[in-house]
Amino acid sequence: MAFGRGDADKVYDDLIVPTLRRNGILAIRVDRREHNEDINNKIISLLKECDFSIADLTYARPSVYFEAGFAQRMNPVIYTCRRDHFRQRDDDEFGNFCIHFDLKMRNIVPWASSSDRQFAKKLAKRIAYITRPLLQRAKARETERQDAEEFAALSLHQKTDRLLLAFVLAAKRARYAGDFAKSHALANGHYFQSGYAGSGYEFESLNSVKAFDPGWIGTKIVGNEIHAALIHVTANLTKSALTEFRTGVLRSPPYNINVPTKSSRVSKLVEHFYICSLRQVPKSRIEVALPAFSFAPRLQEFFLSTKAKLPRLRLPPEIEAYAIDGWWPENEMRLFVRNPKEIRKSYLKLEQIEPPLSDDLGTAVLKVTDLRFVSRNIHVRIVGGVKSERDCQDSLSTVRHV
């Protein structure tokens, strides 16, 4: 505002300040604060710190226009002006008593004098309008702070469990059906690790060999496509875990690939990996670990389009079948199946290998040479530096919509 002008000062003291105080707002005028700085630097500093500004255009002070423009880049600005400044005056040679053309289209609150109660009412309404979102943001920040404090007080185990549960609930709302890793089919007993041990496959406990295991695996059918949601929550996403993710989990789908679709064939596999780390994960670490992936800035995720092997012969739908990770020839694959006794003799040409089909084991490994290839789209979203569940809101929202 123009300092030292009697009418403008009276409007400030009698109308503006009381209106602000009634709304719990502290008014700061630089010429009424004690400081020992360059006045211009002080004004800029205060404009950066404030929640909003009031710019009174009366007397067309160039400094007011400059400061209002600077403030408007960061925070809302309420414009006020004496009522007689809304029209050009014949005797106003230098335009000091008229709002400049570049601000005439603003919704300016006019005042007539320091006793203009209508101005005070209009100003109060304008203040309420622009402070509503400011107060909402302040409330949200306070809620965030409280959530972060509550989350920080949890044990490491509680933190990872809470985050995993949040992702699982989001996946279930998106109609994914699945299991936690400990109850997942491949973890229920043993799974097959690639490579031979003696004359047969080596059995290993899932939890003992996997630094990177999806904490939850869920699937759903969309048309003739299998969509999968795979969730991993960790204290720190290390280089070795990312390497295992690339060389292990990504080499073959870690979920049942023999599920009923609308037709007799699965046409595509679509996988969404949600990886959540309590510690920050440098983007460079991910790029080094996943060199074949492209990064989509808008979606904030890494993406890879590749091919997956599937048996040309369709297994009975009641059989769970999992592709075994291994460097097989291009024209063959291994399937780890549960309930092999359900495989009728007509399916035995899949070439049974270790272990033999057995009602006792309830599992078997099948060698498959009659193959077809389908598209496999892999989406990887990594959230690092998580301080509370709120830090995962974008990813949780994405889970619900894929």
N, C-alpha and C positions, 0 to 999 in steps of 0.2 A: 504494500500500500504506500501511498504518498505520506511520508512522515511530516509532522509539523504543520499539518493543515487542520484548522480547528474543527470543521464539520466532520472530516474523516476520522479524526481522533475521537470525537464524541460518539460517533457511530460504533467505533471499535470498543470503547469503554462501556457505553450504556446498553448496547444491543448484542454485539458479537460475543464479547467475553462472557456475559451472563448466560447466553444461549449455550455456549460451549460448556460452561461449568455445570449447567443443569443436566447435560448429557455425559458428565464425567470425563470431559476432554480438557486437557491442559493446553492453553493458548500460549504460544511463544512469539514474541516480537523482538527481533534482534537488537533494536535500539534501546530496549528496556532490560537487557541482560548484561551483566558485568562480564567482560572478557578482555583479553589483551592480544587479540588476533587481528589480522587483516580482515576488515569488515566483509569483503567479498568472499573470502575463504570461509568465514564464519557462516554466512548466509547459505552457501553451497552445502556446507557440512550439515546444517540444520535441515535443509530441504531433503538431503539424503536420509536423514534419521526419522523424519516425521511420517505419520500414517496417511495424512492428507493435508492439503494446503487450501487456504482461502486467499484469492487474489482480488483485491479491489482495484478496478481499472480507472477510478476517478482521477482526473488530472493527467491521465495518459502518461504516466512516468515510464520512460524507456526501461529502467531497471526492473519495474514490475512485470513488463511484458517478457523480458529476458528470463527472469526468475520463474515466472509461471510456466513458460515453455520448458525450462529445464526440469521443473518439478513434475510436469505432466508426463515426462518420459518414464517416471518410476511409480508415481502415486496419483490418485484422483485429485483434481483441482476444482474447487467451487469458485465461480466467478461472481463478483458483486460489482455494482457501480451506482453512482448517483443518478437519479432518474432523468435529469436533463441532459445526460451524455448520450442518449440513444438517438438523437437527431443532430445533424450538422447545423452549426450556427453561422450566420453571415459574418459576425464580427470575430469569429475564431480563425484567424489567419493561419495559425500553425497547428490546428487540430488538437489542441490541448484539452478541449471540452467535448470530445466525441470519441466513442469507442472506435478503435481502428478496424478497418474492413476485415482483417483476417480473424477477428474474434466476434464479429457481429452475429454470426450464426450460432454462437454458443447460447445455452440456456442460462442467461445471466440473471441473477436475483437483484432487482432494483431497490434502492432505498431513497427516501425523500429527505429525512432528517433523523436526528438521534432519538426522536419520539415516535418513529414509525414502527408501531407494533406489528403491522402486517408484514413488514420486512423480517422481524424476529420470528414470526410464525413460519414464513416461507423458508427462512434459513434453517430453522429447526427441522422442517420436513426434508429439505435437501440433505442435511447432515445425517438424518436417520436413513435416508436412501443409500448414501454412499458408504456409511459405516456398517450397514447390515452385513455385506460380504466380508468386511474387515473383521467384524466380531466373530463371524462364522469361521474364518480362517484361524483367528486367534484361539477359538475354542477347539478347533481341530488340532492345532499345534500342541495345546495343553493335553488333549487326549493322547496324542502321539507320545508326548513326554512321559505321561503316566504309564502308558503301555510299555514303553521302552524300559522304564524303571522296574515295572513288574516282571518283564521278561528277563532283565539282567539278574534279578534275584533268583531265578530258577537254576537248577543244576543243568549241566550239559545234556544229560539224558532227557530231562524234562523238556528242554528247549527243542531238541531234535524230534522228540515224540509229538510235541504240540504242533510243530510245523508240518510234520508228515501227516498228521491227522487233518490239518486244515486243507492240504492238497487232496487227500483222499476224499474228504467230504465234497470238495468242489468237483472231483472226477465222478463221484457217484451222482451228483446233481446233473452231470452231463450224460448220465445213463451208462457209464462204464461199470462193468461188473468184474471184480477181481479179488485178489487176496494180498495180504501182507506177505513179505518174502518168507517169513518163518513158516507160514502155512501154505505157501505156494507149492504147486505140484513138483517142481524141480527141487525144492528144498525139503520136501516131505520124505525124509530118508536120505537119499543120495542123488547126485546127478553125475552125468558122464563128463569127464574132462577129456579134451582131445589128446590124442597120442596113445601109444600102446604101453602097457606095463606087462612085460612078459608076452604071453600069447593073447591077452585080451585087453579090454578097456580098463583104465584105472578109475576106480570109484573114489570120489572125494566128497567130503562134507561141503555143502555150499558155503556155509559161514566161515569155514576155516581157510578157504582159498580165495574168496572174493573180497578184495578191498573195495571193489565197486559192485555192489549188488543193488538193483532197484528195490527200494524199501516196500514198494507196492506196485503190482502189475495188474492192469485192467484192460479189458477189450470190449468192443461193441461192434455190431455189424451195421454198416451203412450201405444199403444196396447190396452189391457184390464185393464190397471192400471190407477188410478187417482194419479197424482203427484201434490203436493201442495207446494207453497212457501209462508211462513208466516214471515213477517218482523216486528220487534219491535225495536224502537229506544228510548232510555231514557237517562236522565242525570245521573242516578245512578241506577244500577240494585241491588235493596235491597233484603234482605232475604225474606221479605213478598211478594215481586213481584215474586220471584222464587218459593215460596211456592204456590202462586196462579196459577202460570204457571203449576206446577205439579198437583195440586188438581182440577184445573178448565180446562184450555185449553187442557191438555194432556189426560183428562179422555175420551173425545169424539172428533171426528174430527170437527173443527170449520168452515167447509166449506161445500158447497153443495155436498152431496154424491150421488145425483141422476142425474148423467150426462151421456149423451150417449157415449157408448164405441163401439168398433168394433163388439163385440158380445153382447148378452143380459145380460151378467153378468160382474160385476167388480171383478177382480181376486186379486187385491192388492191395498193398500193405501201406498203411499210413501210421507212422509212429511219432508220438510227441513225448520227448524226454524232458522232464522238469527236474532240474538239479539245483538244490538250494544249499548254500554254504554260509555258515555263520561268519566266517572270515572273508575278507574281500578277495576276489579272484581277478588277477590282472588279465585283461583281454588278450595280451600277448601270449600268456600261458595257454589259453584256449586255442588261439590261432595256430600255435606250434603243435599242439596235441591233435588238432582236427584240421590238417592242411587241405583236405579235399572238400571241406565245407565252405559254403558262401555265407556271408553275414548280411542279414536283412535289417538295416537300421530302423525302419518303420515298425517292424514286428519285434525288434530286439531279440532275434534268435538266429541260430546257425542252421543251415539247411543243406541237405544232400539228397539228390535224386539218383537212385541206383537201381539194380535189378536183384530179385530174390528168386532162389530155386524153390519150386513146389512140385510135389509128386503129380504126375499126370493122372494117375489112378486115384480116385477119391476113396479115402478110408471110411469105414462106418462112422457116423457122427458121434457115437458114444465114446470113441477112442480119442484120448488126448495125445497129440503128437507134437514134438519139439525138435527143431533143427539143431543138430549137435555141431558145436563150433569145431571146425577142423579144416585143414588145407586139402580138401578133397579135389579129385579131378573135376573138370568142368561138367562132365556128363554124369556125375553121381553125387549123392548126398547121404547122410545118415540121419535117421529119425529115432528119437527116444520116445517110446510109446508106453502109455499106461493102459491097463486092461487089455493086454494082447490076446487073451483068450477069446475076445470078441471078434478077432480077425478070422474070418472064415477061410477055408482052404483056397478059395479063389484069389485071395490076397497074398498068399504065401510066395508068389512069384516076386514079391518085393525083396526076396532074398534075405532070409533071416541070418544074422550073425550073432555075436556075443551080446548078452547071455542067451541061452536057449529059451524059447517060449515056455513059460512055466506058470502054472496057476499059483505056485508058492510065491514067486517073486512079484507077479503082477506087473512086471515091466519087461521090456525087450528093446533091443537095438535092431533096426532094420536098415539094410542097404538098399537104396532106391536108385535105379538107373534110368527109369522112364520119367523124364523131367520136362517141365515147362518153366518159362521165366515170366515173372510179372513185375510191374513197377513197384519199387519200394521207396517211399518218400519219408525221410527222417528229419524231424524238426527238433532242435535242441535249444532249450531256453535255460540260461544259467543266471541265477540271482545270487549275488555275493554281498558280504558285509551286512547281513541281516541282523537287525537289532530288535525286531518284533515282527509279529505276523503282518502288520501293516506294510512292511517293506516288501511283502510278496503279493500285495493286492492286485497289481497288474497281471502277474502270472496266474493268480487264482482266478481272475476274471477270464483270462485266456483259456484256462482249463475248462471252464463252464461253457465255452462257446466253440469247442472243437469236437 
